[in-house]
Amino acid sequence: MARTQSTEILAEMVANVLSVDCEVGDTIGAGDTVVLLESMKMEIPVLAERPGRVTAIKVAVGDVVQEGDPLIALDLL
């Protein structure tokens, strides 16, 4: 049986979490928005770089994230 490869989508800046646009178990594609961040009154969509299945959501609306904080865990497809 092949081993599943996992990865995390990380915050690229200090920001507030405005929305989480996926749920555990969702299959997402490359380019899909998974989280919407707000920094300096600008909305910044966080996009999946690779397709995968969401295994964990590590933030909630209203959280403040730092650069490098994990947002979403994925099993890659």
N, C-alpha and C positions, 0 to 999 in steps of 0.2 A: 504494500500500500504506500502510495506517495505521501511524503510529508508535506503538510500545508505550510506555505511561507506566510509569515505575518509581518505587518509593518504598522507604524503609527503616523498619523498626520499631525504635524507640529505647528504651533503658533509661530509666525514669523516676526511678531512684534508685540509690544505691550498693548493690550486692547481689552475692551469689554465685550462679552459675548451677548449679541443681540438675539440670535436665534440658532437653534440646532435643527438642521433640515434633513435629518435622517434618524432612523431608529435601529436598535440592535436587531440584526437579522436581515436588514435591507441589503440588496445587491446594488452597488453603485458603479457607475462607469467613469472612465477617465474624463475629467472636465466637469463632473457633477459638483455642484455646490453642496458642501456638507455642513458648514458652519458660516454664520455671518458675524463678523467682528465690527466694532466701531472704535476708531481711534481718531482723536482730534476732529470730531464731528464728521468724519468720513466713514462710509460703510465699505468694508472690505470683505468680499466673498472669499472663503477658503475652499479651494477646488481640490478634488482627488486627482492625483497624478496618474494613478493606475486603477484598473477595475478591481473590485473586491467585495467581500461581504463584511458588513459592520459587525464586530464582535464586542465592542465596548464603546460607550460614550463617556468621556472623562471630564466633561464640563457641563455646566447648566447655564441657562439664561441668567444674566446678571453677574456671572463670575468675571473676575479680572484675571487675565492670563498674562504671563511673562513670555518673552521670546524663548522658544525652545520647549515650552510646556506641551505635553501631549493633549490633543483634542479628541481624536477618534482612533480606535484600534481596528485594523482590518486583517482579514485573511485574504491574501491575494488570489485572484482567479487566473 
